[in-house]
Amino acid sequence: MLTPKIVTMLKDYDAPTLRADVLAGITVAMVALPLSLAIAIASGAPPATGPVTAIVAGLLISIFGGSRVQIGGPTGAFIVVVYSVIQNHGLDGLLIATLMAGALLVLAALLRVGGLIRLIPEPVISGFTIGIAVIIGASQIADFFGLETGAVPAAMLEKIPVLWQARGSAGWADVGVGLFTLALIVVLRRVAPRLPGLIVAIAAGSLLVAIFGLPVETLGSRFGELPRTLPVPALPSGITLARMGELLPSALTIAFLAGIESLLSAMVADRLVGGQHRPNAEIMAQGIANIGSVFFGGLPATGAIARTATNVRAGGRTPVAGVVHALTILLVMLLAAPLAGYLAMPALAAVLVLTAWNMAEPGRWGEHLHARRGDRAVLLLTLALTVFTDLTIAIAAGVIAGLLVRMNRRGLPPAGWTPPRR
């Protein structure tokens, strides 16, 4: 049950399969590279941590994973928790929490609990996914509109007044570049789905800024030049029992998200290629990948549904495609890192606005509205708690409420108890 899929798939590997995997890996790398940069920036981390995570974690997930075509790396689901941890505990705190989450995932795989994650009620998953999408969209308003806000609070109730007060500083050039990039991504997906639409659209939007000298902030003007090599592997500093205890809730949230999203992505991949993933091997790979990412100063990682689907559509059929994807990003980082400094911030924001829209799955809103009353209540509860409180609280409350609804439907008699006298 813990045997990686790559071991099985390589037994009958041939040249045509290798050719298909190489082309698919290169294609998905062109999607993953700009997305990983945007996710890192939205998370409040240095931009380089995005590609580093895609390289290190993506490689390890493909080597040790239990899915044939899973593509791993940083995902939008982590933006909320990563931003919060960095704000409250610093980047070292995030690395420690991610290291702990990786260890928890490895332990979960050894205990064979991969299949149990499927028992989490679907309204809970839908609720916090839509909630995360709302938070991601809100986090991109400042860059998309070019608002001069200074430091923006992480909490939604504090963020909204800050954004509203800065509305007068919006720049027409920023909005234009953001809308142009957003529209071009949508058009390219329809008329030329095989093109790496994300990178083409971001490059086109950024080219407009460079050619016309538009007053738009770029990746280089805000963060400086990206490094051209991977960091030297090292453990995060400040690891103590007291700090680990303080970061345990965040580690549990990261582990939960990594486990849930990777298995959801693996199940989607199974339907696309007619395969059967190994849940415990997949959980083990997520643990190994998150531990490996920490050693290189990267972000939390998991299986990415959109990139996995892109891999399948591009012809990927084995984990070799994921390996090629990671190595391609590494090659681009080594050869073309200085060019990333010209990327326009509104163009990168447009990518995450579209990511948030896709995460929210608007095509299923009608289904949610017509769901049973208990399911709607669980979804709305999880969504509201995700947006306005804390992700850990949202997940815990949603799971408890979802399980209570499920138990009630099984016709279980209520437990006997006596109302207290008042």
KOLGUBA-936537 format. One line per 10 residues: number of its first residue (from 1); their letters; for each residue x, y, z of C-alpha. Coordinates in steps of 0.1 Angstrom, whole numbers. Layout:
BEGIN
NUM = A = X,Y,Z ~ ... $
//
This chain:
BEGIN
1 = MLTPKIVTML = 0,0,0 ~ 30,23,4 ~ 47,14,-28 ~ 51,45,-50 ~ 33,43,-83 ~ 64,52,-103 ~ 79,18,-93 ~ 49,0,-108 ~ 46,22,-139 ~ 83,19,-149 $
11 = KDYDAPTLRA = 80,-19,-153 ~ 64,-16,-188 ~ 78,18,-197 ~ 85,25,-233 ~ 98,53,-257 ~ 63,66,-268 ~ 52,69,-231 ~ 85,88,-223 ~ 78,112,-252 ~ 43,119,-240 $
21 = DVLAGITVAM = 54,123,-204 ~ 82,148,-214 ~ 59,169,-235 ~ 32,169,-207 ~ 58,177,-180 ~ 71,207,-200 ~ 35,219,-206 ~ 24,218,-170 ~ 57,234,-159 ~ 47,265,-180 $
31 = VALPLSLAIA = 15,266,-160 ~ 31,259,-126 ~ 59,285,-128 ~ 38,317,-128 ~ 12,302,-105 ~ 39,293,-79 ~ 53,328,-80 ~ 18,343,-75 ~ 9,319,-47 ~ 42,327,-28 $
41 = IASGAPPATG = 36,365,-31 ~ 0,362,-20 ~ 11,341,10 ~ 34,369,22 ~ 65,348,15 ~ 95,357,-8 ~ 86,350,-44 ~ 114,325,-49 ~ 99,301,-24 ~ 71,293,-49 $
51 = PVTAIVAGLL = 93,279,-76 ~ 115,262,-50 ~ 85,244,-36 ~ 73,234,-71 ~ 107,220,-78 ~ 115,202,-46 ~ 80,191,-34 ~ 68,185,-70 ~ 98,161,-76 ~ 93,142,-43 $
61 = ISIFGGSRVQ = 55,139,-48 ~ 60,124,-82 ~ 87,100,-70 ~ 70,88,-38 ~ 33,94,-46 ~ 5,69,-51 ~ -11,85,-81 ~ -1,79,-117 ~ -4,116,-129 ~ -5,137,-97 $
71 = IGGPTGAFIV = 14,171,-100 ~ 24,185,-67 ~ 35,220,-55 ~ 22,251,-37 ~ -15,256,-41 ~ -41,283,-34 ~ -56,264,-5 ~ -25,271,16 ~ -24,309,10 ~ -47,316,40 $
81 = VVYSVIQNHG = -29,296,66 ~ 6,304,53 ~ -1,342,54 ~ -15,339,89 ~ 15,319,102 ~ 41,342,86 ~ 23,373,101 ~ 21,358,136 ~ 53,336,137 ~ 76,347,109 $
91 = LDGLLIATLM = 90,326,80 ~ 109,304,104 ~ 76,297,122 ~ 61,286,89 ~ 90,263,82 ~ 87,247,116 ~ 49,242,112 ~ 54,227,78 ~ 81,203,91 ~ 57,192,118 $
101 = AGALLVLAAL = 29,188,93 ~ 52,166,71 ~ 60,144,101 ~ 23,141,109 ~ 15,130,73 ~ 42,104,74 ~ 28,91,107 ~ -7,91,92 ~ 5,70,62 ~ 22,45,85 $
111 = LRVGGLIRLI = -10,42,105 ~ -29,36,72 ~ -54,64,77 ~ -53,76,41 ~ -87,61,34 ~ -103,77,65 ~ -99,112,50 ~ -126,103,25 ~ -151,102,53 ~ -151,139,58 $
121 = PEPVISGFTI = -185,153,46 ~ -184,169,12 ~ -202,201,24 ~ -173,208,47 ~ -148,205,19 ~ -169,227,-4 ~ -175,252,24 ~ -139,258,32 ~ -128,257,-4 ~ -152,284,-13 $
131 = GIAVIIGASQ = -142,303,18 ~ -105,301,8 ~ -114,313,-27 ~ -131,344,-12 ~ -100,351,9 ~ -77,347,-21 ~ -98,370,-42 ~ -98,396,-15 ~ -61,394,-10 ~ -55,403,-47 $
141 = IADFFGLETG = -76,435,-47 ~ -47,457,-37 ~ -24,445,-65 ~ -51,442,-91 ~ -62,478,-86 ~ -28,492,-77 ~ -40,504,-43 ~ -16,521,-19 ~ -25,504,13 ~ 7,497,32 $
151 = AVPAAMLEKI = 5,466,53 ~ -29,449,48 ~ -42,429,78 ~ -48,392,74 ~ -83,391,91 ~ -111,398,66 ~ -130,421,90 ~ -99,443,93 ~ -89,440,57 ~ -121,454,42 $
161 = PVLWQARGSA = -119,488,58 ~ -82,492,48 ~ -90,484,12 ~ -120,507,12 ~ -100,536,26 ~ -74,532,-1 ~ -99,531,-30 ~ -89,566,-41 ~ -54,555,-50 ~ -65,529,-76 $
171 = GWADVGVGLF = -45,532,-109 ~ -60,530,-143 ~ -29,513,-157 ~ -30,486,-130 ~ -66,478,-136 ~ -60,478,-174 ~ -31,454,-172 ~ -50,432,-148 ~ -82,430,-169 ~ -61,425,-201 $
181 = TLALIVVLRR = -43,396,-185 ~ -75,381,-171 ~ -93,383,-205 ~ -63,369,-224 ~ -61,338,-201 ~ -98,331,-206 ~ -96,336,-244 ~ -65,314,-248 ~ -81,286,-227 ~ -109,286,-252 $
191 = VAPRLPGLIV = -92,291,-286 ~ -58,275,-279 ~ -60,252,-249 ~ -27,235,-256 ~ -8,268,-253 ~ 6,277,-218 ~ -20,304,-215 ~ -10,316,-180 ~ 26,324,-189 ~ 17,338,-223 $
201 = AIAAGSLLVA = -9,361,-208 ~ 13,373,-179 ~ 42,379,-204 ~ 19,399,-226 ~ 5,420,-198 ~ 40,426,-185 ~ 53,435,-220 ~ 27,462,-222 ~ 40,477,-190 ~ 76,476,-203 $
211 = IFGLPVETLG = 69,490,-238 ~ 47,519,-228 ~ 64,526,-195 ~ 32,523,-175 ~ 33,533,-138 ~ 27,497,-126 ~ 47,479,-99 ~ 67,448,-111 ~ 81,418,-93 ~ 116,433,-95 $
221 = SRFGELPRTL = 106,467,-83 ~ 90,453,-52 ~ 112,422,-44 ~ 144,426,-63 ~ 159,399,-86 ~ 151,363,-80 ~ 179,339,-71 ~ 191,317,-99 ~ 199,286,-78 ~ 183,265,-52 $
231 = PVPALPSGIT = 191,274,-16 ~ 216,253,4 ~ 196,227,24 ~ 192,236,61 ~ 169,231,90 ~ 149,261,102 ~ 162,280,131 ~ 145,283,165 ~ 131,248,169 ~ 122,243,205 $
241 = LARMGELLPS = 95,223,223 ~ 77,255,234 ~ 76,268,198 ~ 65,235,184 ~ 36,235,209 ~ 27,270,199 ~ 27,260,162 ~ 9,227,166 ~ -26,240,155 ~ -10,255,123 $
251 = ALTIAFLAGI = 8,222,116 ~ -24,202,120 ~ -42,226,96 ~ -14,223,70 ~ -13,185,74 ~ -51,183,70 ~ -52,205,39 ~ -23,186,23 ~ -40,153,29 ~ -74,164,18 $
261 = ESLLSAMVAD = -64,182,-14 ~ -39,156,-25 ~ -65,128,-22 ~ -91,149,-39 ~ -67,156,-67 ~ -58,119,-69 ~ -94,109,-71 ~ -100,134,-99 ~ -69,120,-117 ~ -83,84,-114 $
271 = RLVGGQHRPN = -115,94,-132 ~ -95,111,-160 ~ -71,82,-167 ~ -91,53,-154 ~ -66,45,-127 ~ -66,37,-90 ~ -44,57,-66 ~ -29,44,-34 ~ -41,67,-7 ~ -15,58,20 $
281 = AEIMAQGIAN = 14,61,-5 ~ 0,95,-15 ~ -2,107,21 ~ 34,94,27 ~ 46,113,-4 ~ 29,145,9 ~ 48,141,42 ~ 81,135,25 ~ 76,164,1 ~ 67,189,29 $
291 = IGSVFFGGLP = 97,179,49 ~ 119,182,18 ~ 104,216,10 ~ 113,229,45 ~ 150,220,40 ~ 151,243,10 ~ 131,271,27 ~ 100,263,6 ~ 62,265,13 ~ 37,237,22 $
301 = ATGAIARTAT = 28,216,-8 ~ 2,192,-19 ~ -14,177,-50 ~ -27,204,-73 ~ -60,195,-90 ~ -57,221,-119 ~ -21,212,-127 ~ -29,175,-125 ~ -58,179,-149 ~ -35,200,-172 $
311 = NVRAGGRTPV = -9,172,-171 ~ -35,146,-182 ~ -49,168,-210 ~ -13,173,-222 ~ -8,135,-225 ~ 10,127,-192 ~ 4,91,-182 ~ 30,82,-155 ~ 48,100,-126 ~ 77,107,-150 $
321 = AGVVHALTIL = 57,137,-163 ~ 57,151,-128 ~ 95,146,-125 ~ 100,164,-159 ~ 77,192,-147 ~ 99,198,-116 ~ 132,196,-136 ~ 118,220,-162 ~ 110,247,-136 ~ 145,242,-122 $
331 = LVMLLAAPLA = 160,247,-157 ~ 140,279,-162 ~ 150,292,-128 ~ 187,286,-136 ~ 186,302,-170 ~ 159,329,-169 ~ 154,341,-133 ~ 163,377,-141 ~ 134,380,-166 ~ 109,373,-138 $
341 = GYLAMPALAA = 117,408,-124 ~ 97,423,-153 ~ 65,405,-144 ~ 37,430,-136 ~ 20,426,-102 ~ -15,432,-116 ~ -9,404,-141 ~ 2,380,-114 ~ -29,391,-94 ~ -51,383,-123 $
351 = VLVLTAWNMA = -38,347,-122 ~ -49,343,-86 ~ -83,360,-92 ~ -90,334,-118 ~ -76,307,-95 ~ -100,318,-68 ~ -129,318,-92 ~ -121,283,-103 ~ -117,271,-67 ~ -151,284,-59 $
361 = EPGRWGEHLH = -166,261,-86 ~ -195,284,-96 ~ -209,257,-118 ~ -218,238,-86 ~ -235,267,-68 ~ -269,256,-81 ~ -263,222,-68 ~ -253,236,-34 ~ -285,258,-33 ~ -307,227,-39 $
371 = ARRGDRAVLL = -289,204,-15 ~ -306,192,16 ~ -310,217,44 ~ -285,201,67 ~ -258,201,40 ~ -265,237,31 ~ -262,247,68 ~ -228,228,72 ~ -215,244,40 ~ -225,279,50 $
381 = LTLALTVFTD = -212,274,85 ~ -178,262,73 ~ -176,290,46 ~ -185,318,71 ~ -160,305,97 ~ -133,302,71 ~ -137,338,59 ~ -143,355,92 ~ -125,335,118 ~ -98,309,116 $
391 = LTIAIAAGVI = -93,280,92 ~ -86,255,120 ~ -118,265,138 ~ -137,263,105 ~ -125,228,97 ~ -131,215,133 ~ -166,230,135 ~ -175,219,100 ~ -164,183,105 ~ -183,181,138 $
401 = AGLLVRMNRR = -215,196,123 ~ -212,174,92 ~ -208,142,112 ~ -238,152,134 ~ -259,157,103 ~ -248,124,89 ~ -255,106,122 ~ -290,122,124 ~ -298,109,89 ~ -290,73,100 $
411 = GLPPAGWTPP = -319,75,124 ~ -298,71,156 ~ -319,77,187 ~ -308,108,207 ~ -288,101,238 ~ -307,102,270 ~ -301,132,292 ~ -319,152,318 ~ -323,190,313 ~ -306,209,341 $
421 = RR = -327,227,367 ~ -324,265,364 $
//
